[in-house]
């Protein structure tokens, strides 16, 4: 009997650990901008301590710059336009270093970050993101 309870608890824990990451992800939209070198940003001025794995945050996330330096795992979840199957199946971890005032999207990713998760031809994609 104790062995059955142990197996049930193990299965329940395994199922919970598979579902938990999905519950913490948030849906959004991503675009991308220019190409390196990335100089000048709202968080660090002319310095960019994070290389090319960066993004600008929309008004929704900016919160007066409190998001500066925060990292997010971003995954493409689908197209927003006529480009079929833009997603690569990969995720990328980005650091917010800039602000995208008035952007309708959630993140404006660096070109390198966008190309890691999606075909750049798509231009705009659906994403999920989590801290």
OpenMM code with the backbone's topology and positions (N, CA, C; nanometers):
from openmm import Vec3, app, unit

residues = "UNK UNK UNK UNK UNK UNK UNK UNK UNK UNK UNK UNK UNK UNK UNK UNK UNK UNK UNK UNK UNK UNK UNK UNK UNK UNK UNK UNK UNK UNK UNK UNK UNK UNK UNK UNK UNK UNK UNK UNK UNK UNK UNK UNK UNK UNK UNK UNK UNK UNK UNK UNK UNK UNK UNK UNK UNK UNK UNK UNK UNK UNK UNK UNK UNK UNK UNK UNK UNK UNK UNK UNK UNK UNK UNK UNK UNK UNK UNK UNK UNK UNK UNK UNK UNK UNK UNK UNK UNK UNK UNK UNK UNK UNK UNK UNK UNK UNK UNK UNK UNK UNK UNK UNK UNK UNK UNK UNK UNK UNK UNK UNK UNK UNK UNK UNK UNK UNK UNK UNK UNK UNK UNK UNK UNK UNK UNK UNK UNK UNK UNK".split()
positions = [
    Vec3(0.0826, -0.1199, 0.0000),
    Vec3(0.0000, 0.0000, 0.0000),
    Vec3(0.0867, 0.1257, 0.0000),
    Vec3(0.1897, 0.1294, 0.0815),
    Vec3(0.2783, 0.2453, 0.0880),
    Vec3(0.3481, 0.2674, -0.0453),
    Vec3(0.3801, 0.1576, -0.1149),
    Vec3(0.4455, 0.1695, -0.2452),
    Vec3(0.3520, 0.2356, -0.3461),
    Vec3(0.2231, 0.2018, -0.3404),
    Vec3(0.1256, 0.2637, -0.4321),
    Vec3(0.1135, 0.4142, -0.4061),
    Vec3(0.1075, 0.4501, -0.2793),
    Vec3(0.0978, 0.5912, -0.2434),
    Vec3(0.2214, 0.6652, -0.2931),
    Vec3(0.3375, 0.6043, -0.2781),
    Vec3(0.4616, 0.6655, -0.3261),
    Vec3(0.4600, 0.6849, -0.4761),
    Vec3(0.4111, 0.5856, -0.5493),
    Vec3(0.4030, 0.5949, -0.6957),
    Vec3(0.3041, 0.7032, -0.7368),
    Vec3(0.1906, 0.7079, -0.6689),
    Vec3(0.0893, 0.8102, -0.7009),
    Vec3(0.1449, 0.9498, -0.6747),
    Vec3(0.2122, 0.9682, -0.5618),
    Vec3(0.2704, 1.0985, -0.5312),
    Vec3(0.3788, 1.1364, -0.6313),
    Vec3(0.4593, 1.0405, -0.6722),
    Vec3(0.5637, 1.0664, -0.7722),
    Vec3(0.5022, 1.1087, -0.9042),
    Vec3(0.3965, 1.0380, -0.9457),
    Vec3(0.3279, 1.0730, -1.0712),
    Vec3(0.2640, 1.2114, -1.0620),
    Vec3(0.2012, 1.2403, -0.9483),
    Vec3(0.1378, 1.3712, -0.9312),
    Vec3(0.2408, 1.4831, -0.9343),
    Vec3(0.3534, 1.4626, -0.8674),
    Vec3(0.4600, 1.5630, -0.8678),
    Vec3(0.5147, 1.5834, -1.0086),
    Vec3(0.5350, 1.4742, -1.0822),
    Vec3(0.5857, 1.4848, -1.2198),
    Vec3(0.4892, 1.5622, -1.3079),
    Vec3(0.3603, 1.5329, -1.2961),
    Vec3(0.2596, 1.6038, -1.3744),
    Vec3(0.2576, 1.7517, -1.3371),
    Vec3(0.2628, 1.7832, -1.2083),
    Vec3(0.2634, 1.9208, -1.1618),
    Vec3(0.3844, 1.9966, -1.2156),
    Vec3(0.5016, 1.9341, -1.2157),
    Vec3(0.6222, 2.0026, -1.2635),
    Vec3(0.6183, 2.0245, -1.4132),
    Vec3(0.5401, 1.9457, -1.4873),
    Vec3(0.5243, 1.9692, -1.6309),
    Vec3(0.4273, 2.0835, -1.6575),
    Vec3(0.3241, 2.0942, -1.5745),
    Vec3(0.2210, 2.1964, -1.5941),
    Vec3(0.2663, 2.3321, -1.5420),
    Vec3(0.3418, 2.3373, -1.4325),
    Vec3(0.3801, 2.4633, -1.3687),
    Vec3(0.4474, 2.5618, -1.4629),
    Vec3(0.5479, 2.5223, -1.5448),
    Vec3(0.6084, 2.6215, -1.6353),
    Vec3(0.5086, 2.6813, -1.7326),
    Vec3(0.4111, 2.6022, -1.7761),
    Vec3(0.3105, 2.6511, -1.8689),
    Vec3(0.2225, 2.7558, -1.8015),
    Vec3(0.1941, 2.7369, -1.6734),
    Vec3(0.1081, 2.8302, -1.6028),
    Vec3(0.1743, 2.9647, -1.5796),
    Vec3(0.3067, 2.9682, -1.5731),
    Vec3(0.3741, 3.0934, -1.5440),
    Vec3(0.4064, 3.1747, -1.6695),
    Vec3(0.3880, 3.1179, -1.7868),
    Vec3(0.4165, 3.1892, -1.9115),
    Vec3(0.3025, 3.2862, -1.9442),
    Vec3(0.3390, 3.3973, -2.0068),
    Vec3(0.2432, 3.4995, -2.0471),
    Vec3(0.2482, 3.5128, -2.1987),
    Vec3(0.1333, 3.5300, -2.2614),
    Vec3(0.1281, 3.5474, -2.4066),
    Vec3(0.1562, 3.6918, -2.4445),
    Vec3(0.2152, 3.7094, -2.5621),
    Vec3(0.2448, 3.8428, -2.6094),
    Vec3(0.2761, 3.8433, -2.7579),
    Vec3(0.3320, 3.9541, -2.8045),
    Vec3(0.3689, 3.9740, -2.9447),
    Vec3(0.5124, 4.0257, -2.9477),
    Vec3(0.5897, 3.9796, -3.0453),
    Vec3(0.7273, 4.0283, -3.0593),
    Vec3(0.7542, 4.0736, -3.2016),
    Vec3(0.8379, 4.1754, -3.2116),
    Vec3(0.8920, 4.2236, -3.3380),
    Vec3(1.0432, 4.2272, -3.3193),
    Vec3(1.1148, 4.2805, -3.4168),
    Vec3(1.2588, 4.2965, -3.3973),
    Vec3(1.3060, 4.4255, -3.4607),
    Vec3(1.4259, 4.4671, -3.4201),
    Vec3(1.4815, 4.5913, -3.4711),
    Vec3(1.6247, 4.5711, -3.5162),
    Vec3(1.6669, 4.6528, -3.6096),
    Vec3(1.8036, 4.6647, -3.6591),
    Vec3(1.8984, 4.5505, -3.6395),
    Vec3(2.0251, 4.5805, -3.6481),
    Vec3(2.1285, 4.4805, -3.6262),
    Vec3(2.2419, 4.5436, -3.5463),
    Vec3(2.3250, 4.4590, -3.4902),
    Vec3(2.4367, 4.5047, -3.4062),
    Vec3(2.5291, 4.5948, -3.4869),
    Vec3(2.5983, 4.6851, -3.4238),
    Vec3(2.6076, 4.7028, -3.2790),
    Vec3(2.4876, 4.7812, -3.2251),
    Vec3(2.4442, 4.7430, -3.1065),
    Vec3(2.3317, 4.8085, -3.0415),
    Vec3(2.3868, 4.9082, -2.9399),
    Vec3(2.3781, 5.0342, -2.9749),
    Vec3(2.4296, 5.1389, -2.8859),
    Vec3(2.3179, 5.2360, -2.8535),
    Vec3(2.3227, 5.2907, -2.7365),
    Vec3(2.2207, 5.3846, -2.6926),
    Vec3(2.0933, 5.3130, -2.6543),
    Vec3(2.0562, 5.3204, -2.5280),
    Vec3(1.9338, 5.2563, -2.4822),
    Vec3(1.8815, 5.3298, -2.3593),
    Vec3(1.7570, 5.3071, -2.3273),
    Vec3(1.6915, 5.3793, -2.2190),
    Vec3(1.7372, 5.3365, -2.0796),
    Vec3(1.7953, 5.2183, -2.0673),
    Vec3(1.8350, 5.1688, -1.9353),
    Vec3(1.9790, 5.2025, -1.8984),
    Vec3(2.0705, 5.1948, -1.9955),
    Vec3(2.2128, 5.2071, -1.9644),
    Vec3(2.2849, 5.3134, -2.0470),
    Vec3(2.2089, 5.3992, -2.1125),
    Vec3(2.2699, 5.5053, -2.1930),
    Vec3(2.3447, 5.4494, -2.3122),
    Vec3(2.4705, 5.4861, -2.3263),
    Vec3(2.5480, 5.4399, -2.4427),
    Vec3(2.6090, 5.3022, -2.4194),
    Vec3(2.5973, 5.2495, -2.2985),
    Vec3(2.6537, 5.1172, -2.2689),
    Vec3(2.5501, 5.0081, -2.2937),
    Vec3(2.5974, 4.8934, -2.3362),
    Vec3(2.5122, 4.7764, -2.3541),
    Vec3(2.5858, 4.6575, -2.2933),
    Vec3(2.5628, 4.6326, -2.1647),
    Vec3(2.6357, 4.5250, -2.0981),
    Vec3(2.5854, 4.3848, -2.1311),
    Vec3(2.4878, 4.3724, -2.2209),
    Vec3(2.4250, 4.2427, -2.2460),
    Vec3(2.4421, 4.1893, -2.3871),
    Vec3(2.5253, 4.2495, -2.4693),
    Vec3(2.5507, 4.1960, -2.6033),
    Vec3(2.4305, 4.2042, -2.6942),
    Vec3(2.4026, 4.0945, -2.7645),
    Vec3(2.2947, 4.0945, -2.8638),
    Vec3(2.1664, 4.0266, -2.8151),
    Vec3(2.1667, 3.9664, -2.6973),
    Vec3(2.0483, 3.8956, -2.6473),
    Vec3(1.9647, 3.9919, -2.5642),
    Vec3(1.9072, 4.0913, -2.6333),
    Vec3(1.8418, 4.2038, -2.5676),
    Vec3(1.7050, 4.2328, -2.6282),
    Vec3(1.6315, 4.3200, -2.5592),
    Vec3(1.5006, 4.3606, -2.6091),
    Vec3(1.4611, 4.4954, -2.5505),
    Vec3(1.3673, 4.5589, -2.6185),
    Vec3(1.3014, 4.6789, -2.5681),
    Vec3(1.1628, 4.6365, -2.5201),
    Vec3(1.1191, 4.6928, -2.4086),
    Vec3(0.9889, 4.6596, -2.3500),
    Vec3(0.8836, 4.7611, -2.3933),
    Vec3(0.7622, 4.7136, -2.4084),
    Vec3(0.6497, 4.8001, -2.4446),
    Vec3(0.6040, 4.8810, -2.3242),
    Vec3(0.5128, 4.9734, -2.3493),
    Vec3(0.4542, 5.0543, -2.2417),
    Vec3(0.3967, 4.9649, -2.1319),
    Vec3(0.3327, 4.8564, -2.1718),
    Vec3(0.2681, 4.7640, -2.0782),
    Vec3(0.3665, 4.7113, -1.9737),
    Vec3(0.4915, 4.6878, -2.0125),
    Vec3(0.5909, 4.6298, -1.9222),
    Vec3(0.6894, 4.7313, -1.8640),
    Vec3(0.7036, 4.8468, -1.9249),
    Vec3(0.8097, 4.9409, -1.8912),
    Vec3(0.8073, 4.9838, -1.7447),
    Vec3(0.6936, 5.0271, -1.6953),
    Vec3(0.6749, 5.0653, -1.5548),
    Vec3(0.7841, 5.1602, -1.5051),
    Vec3(0.8060, 5.2670, -1.5796),
    Vec3(0.9039, 5.3674, -1.5384),
    Vec3(1.0477, 5.3191, -1.5373),
    Vec3(1.0755, 5.2119, -1.6091),
    Vec3(1.2114, 5.1585, -1.6167),
    Vec3(1.2428, 5.0503, -1.5151),
    Vec3(1.1450, 5.0121, -1.4330),
    Vec3(1.1693, 4.9089, -1.3312),
    Vec3(1.2057, 4.7741, -1.3932),
    Vec3(1.1737, 4.7563, -1.5203),
    Vec3(1.2016, 4.6300, -1.5884),
    Vec3(1.3463, 4.6211, -1.6395),
    Vec3(1.4188, 4.7322, -1.6362),
    Vec3(1.5583, 4.7328, -1.6852),
    Vec3(1.6403, 4.6215, -1.6195),
    Vec3(1.7098, 4.5466, -1.7041),
    Vec3(1.7967, 4.4399, -1.6566),
    Vec3(1.7274, 4.3081, -1.6299),
    Vec3(1.5954, 4.3062, -1.6358),
    Vec3(1.5233, 4.1801, -1.6113),
    Vec3(1.5368, 4.0891, -1.7322),
    Vec3(1.5455, 3.9608, -1.7041),
    Vec3(1.5628, 3.8605, -1.8089),
    Vec3(1.4342, 3.7804, -1.8280),
    Vec3(1.4076, 3.7441, -1.9526),
    Vec3(1.2888, 3.6672, -1.9860),
    Vec3(1.3234, 3.5581, -2.0858),
    Vec3(1.2623, 3.4431, -2.0678),
    Vec3(1.2709, 3.3359, -2.1659),
    Vec3(1.1554, 3.3580, -2.2627),
    Vec3(1.1867, 3.3725, -2.3908),
    Vec3(1.0868, 3.4036, -2.4931),
    Vec3(1.0808, 3.2893, -2.5942),
    Vec3(0.9589, 3.2465, -2.6259),
    Vec3(0.9366, 3.1379, -2.7208),
    Vec3(0.8325, 3.1806, -2.8226),
    Vec3(0.8581, 3.1562, -2.9482),
    Vec3(0.7602, 3.1823, -3.0543),
    Vec3(0.6489, 3.0786, -3.0427),
    Vec3(0.5229, 3.1249, -3.0508),
    Vec3(0.4096, 3.0328, -3.0430),
    Vec3(0.3265, 3.0296, -3.1706),
    Vec3(0.3526, 3.1216, -3.2653),
    Vec3(0.2770, 3.1179, -3.3896),
    Vec3(0.2843, 3.2469, -3.4678),
    Vec3(0.2251, 3.2440, -3.5872),
    Vec3(0.2274, 3.3611, -3.6755),
    Vec3(0.1204, 3.4629, -3.6388),
    Vec3(0.1431, 3.5862, -3.6804),
    Vec3(0.0402, 3.6903, -3.6705),
    Vec3(0.0014, 3.7383, -3.8089),
    Vec3(0.0670, 3.6847, -3.9097),
    Vec3(0.0417, 3.7290, -4.0468),
    Vec3(0.0507, 3.6096, -4.1428),
    Vec3(0.0674, 3.6361, -4.2697),
    Vec3(0.0617, 3.5318, -4.3725),
    Vec3(0.1845, 3.4416, -4.3800),
    Vec3(0.2895, 3.4682, -4.3041),
    Vec3(0.4074, 3.3814, -4.3082),
    Vec3(0.3735, 3.2538, -4.2312),
    Vec3(0.3618, 3.1412, -4.3012),
    Vec3(0.3239, 3.0176, -4.2317),
    Vec3(0.4400, 2.9602, -4.1506),
    Vec3(0.4090, 2.9069, -4.0358),
    Vec3(0.5053, 2.8353, -3.9513),
    Vec3(0.6368, 2.9107, -3.9316),
    Vec3(0.6325, 3.0306, -3.8736),
    Vec3(0.7559, 3.1071, -3.8578),
    Vec3(0.8469, 3.0569, -3.7455),
    Vec3(0.7919, 2.9794, -3.6530),
    Vec3(0.8666, 2.9413, -3.5324),
    Vec3(0.9735, 2.8358, -3.5601),
    Vec3(1.0866, 2.8502, -3.4921),
    Vec3(1.1969, 2.7542, -3.5058),
    Vec3(1.1876, 2.6410, -3.4046),
    Vec3(1.1062, 2.6580, -3.3024),
    Vec3(1.0969, 2.5583, -3.1969),
    Vec3(1.1957, 2.5835, -3.0833),
    Vec3(1.2756, 2.6882, -3.0961),
    Vec3(1.3735, 2.7228, -2.9929),
    Vec3(1.3197, 2.8361, -2.9058),
    Vec3(1.3847, 2.8533, -2.7910),
    Vec3(1.3575, 2.9671, -2.7024),
    Vec3(1.4860, 3.0464, -2.6890),
    Vec3(1.4722, 3.1699, -2.6442),
    Vec3(1.5887, 3.2546, -2.6220),
    Vec3(1.5675, 3.3312, -2.4917),
    Vec3(1.6757, 3.3545, -2.4189),
    Vec3(1.6678, 3.4363, -2.2986),
    Vec3(1.7223, 3.5745, -2.3319),
    Vec3(1.6385, 3.6746, -2.3101),
    Vec3(1.6757, 3.8135, -2.3414),
    Vec3(1.6794, 3.8958, -2.2135),
    Vec3(1.7507, 4.0069, -2.2199),
    Vec3(1.7543, 4.1036, -2.1109),
    Vec3(1.6969, 4.2344, -2.1623),
    Vec3(1.6065, 4.2937, -2.0876),
    Vec3(1.5459, 4.4208, -2.1267),
    Vec3(1.6451, 4.5334, -2.0979),
    Vec3(1.6825, 4.6069, -2.2036),
    Vec3(1.7726, 4.7217, -2.1857),
    Vec3(1.7162, 4.8493, -2.2472),
    Vec3(1.5989, 4.8385, -2.3099),
    Vec3(1.5481, 4.9549, -2.3807),
    Vec3(1.3968, 4.9661, -2.3656),
    Vec3(1.3456, 5.0782, -2.4091),
    Vec3(1.2040, 5.1103, -2.4012),
    Vec3(1.1511, 5.1328, -2.5418),
    Vec3(1.0333, 5.0789, -2.5676),
    Vec3(0.9696, 5.0957, -2.6978),
    Vec3(0.8363, 5.1677, -2.6750),
    Vec3(0.8405, 5.3007, -2.6596),
    Vec3(0.7174, 5.3749, -2.6309),
    Vec3(0.6183, 5.3650, -2.7463),
    Vec3(0.4947, 5.3384, -2.7111),
    Vec3(0.3892, 5.3305, -2.8117),
    Vec3(0.3865, 5.2010, -2.8906),
    Vec3(0.4757, 5.1083, -2.8612),
    Vec3(0.4768, 4.9803, -2.9339),
    Vec3(0.3525, 4.8990, -2.8994),
    Vec3(0.2902, 4.8444, -3.0005),
    Vec3(0.1737, 4.7588, -2.9794),
    Vec3(0.2171, 4.6185, -2.9370),
    Vec3(0.3422, 4.5850, -2.9631),
    Vec3(0.3930, 4.4534, -2.9269),
    Vec3(0.4381, 4.4515, -2.7806),
    Vec3(0.4753, 4.3344, -2.7327),
    Vec3(0.5231, 4.3195, -2.5957),
    Vec3(0.6719, 4.3477, -2.5882),
    Vec3(0.7493, 4.2813, -2.6766),
    Vec3(0.8938, 4.3009, -2.6828),
    Vec3(0.9357, 4.3333, -2.8255),
    Vec3(1.0298, 4.4237, -2.8375),
    Vec3(1.0978, 4.4497, -2.9632),
    Vec3(1.2360, 4.3866, -2.9434),
    Vec3(1.2550, 4.2691, -3.0006),
    Vec3(1.3763, 4.1907, -2.9792),
    Vec3(1.4897, 4.2365, -3.0688),
    Vec3(1.6120, 4.2077, -3.0269),
    Vec3(1.7247, 4.2281, -3.1187),
    Vec3(1.7053, 4.1324, -3.2369),
    Vec3(1.7648, 4.1656, -3.3476),
    Vec3(1.7513, 4.0817, -3.4666),
    Vec3(1.8009, 3.9398, -3.4388),
    Vec3(1.9094, 3.9271, -3.3638),
    Vec3(1.9658, 3.7955, -3.3337),
    Vec3(1.8716, 3.7124, -3.2466),
    Vec3(1.8105, 3.7755, -3.1477),
    Vec3(1.7170, 3.7043, -3.0608),
    Vec3(1.5944, 3.6589, -3.1396),
    Vec3(1.5403, 3.7480, -3.2228),
    Vec3(1.4229, 3.7144, -3.3034),
    Vec3(1.4543, 3.5980, -3.3965),
    Vec3(1.5688, 3.6053, -3.4661),
    Vec3(1.6053, 3.5013, -3.5628),
    Vec3(1.6287, 3.3660, -3.4963),
    Vec3(1.6593, 3.3662, -3.3685),
    Vec3(1.6763, 3.2395, -3.2970),
    Vec3(1.5435, 3.1678, -3.2796),
    Vec3(1.4362, 3.2428, -3.2585),
    Vec3(1.3069, 3.1800, -3.2321),
    Vec3(1.2113, 3.1780, -3.3508),
    Vec3(1.2405, 3.2604, -3.4540),
    Vec3(1.1471, 3.2686, -3.5669),
    Vec3(1.2167, 3.3146, -3.6946),
    Vec3(1.1515, 3.2893, -3.8045),
    Vec3(1.1977, 3.3363, -3.9344),
    Vec3(1.1810, 3.4887, -3.9382),
    Vec3(1.2891, 3.5648, -3.9564),
    Vec3(1.2785, 3.7112, -3.9581),
    Vec3(1.1805, 3.7656, -4.0628),
    Vec3(1.1547, 3.6894, -4.1677),
    Vec3(1.0590, 3.7319, -4.2702),
    Vec3(0.9212, 3.7563, -4.2096),
    Vec3(0.8888, 3.6857, -4.1032),
    Vec3(0.7581, 3.7018, -4.0391),
    Vec3(0.7412, 3.8430, -3.9835),
    Vec3(0.8483, 3.9005, -3.9291),
    Vec3(0.8434, 4.0372, -3.8774),
    Vec3(0.7726, 4.0536, -3.7449),
    Vec3(0.6573, 3.9920, -3.7297),
    Vec3(0.5766, 3.9996, -3.6073),
    Vec3(0.5295, 3.8583, -3.5759),
    Vec3(0.5466, 3.8164, -3.4507),
    Vec3(0.5060, 3.6807, -3.4115),
    Vec3(0.4348, 3.6810, -3.2769),
    Vec3(0.3597, 3.5748, -3.2526),
    Vec3(0.3030, 3.5514, -3.1208),
    Vec3(0.4112, 3.4839, -3.0373),
    Vec3(0.4166, 3.5210, -2.9088),
    Vec3(0.5164, 3.4624, -2.8196),
    Vec3(0.4538, 3.4238, -2.6861),
    Vec3(0.5284, 3.3458, -2.6121),
    Vec3(0.5031, 3.3308, -2.4693),
    Vec3(0.6343, 3.3710, -2.4030),
    Vec3(0.6218, 3.4294, -2.2843),
    Vec3(0.7434, 3.4717, -2.2148),
    Vec3(0.7255, 3.4514, -2.0651),
    Vec3(0.8386, 3.4288, -1.9999),
    Vec3(0.8393, 3.4101, -1.8552),
    Vec3(0.9699, 3.4579, -1.7975),
    Vec3(0.9663, 3.5083, -1.6742),
    Vec3(1.0894, 3.5544, -1.6113),
    Vec3(1.1893, 3.4408, -1.5929),
] * unit.nanometer
topology = app.Topology()
chain = topology.addChain("A")
for resn in residues:
    res = topology.addResidue(resn, chain)
    for name in ("N", "CA", "C"):
        topology.addAtom(name, app.Element.getBySymbol(name[0]), res)
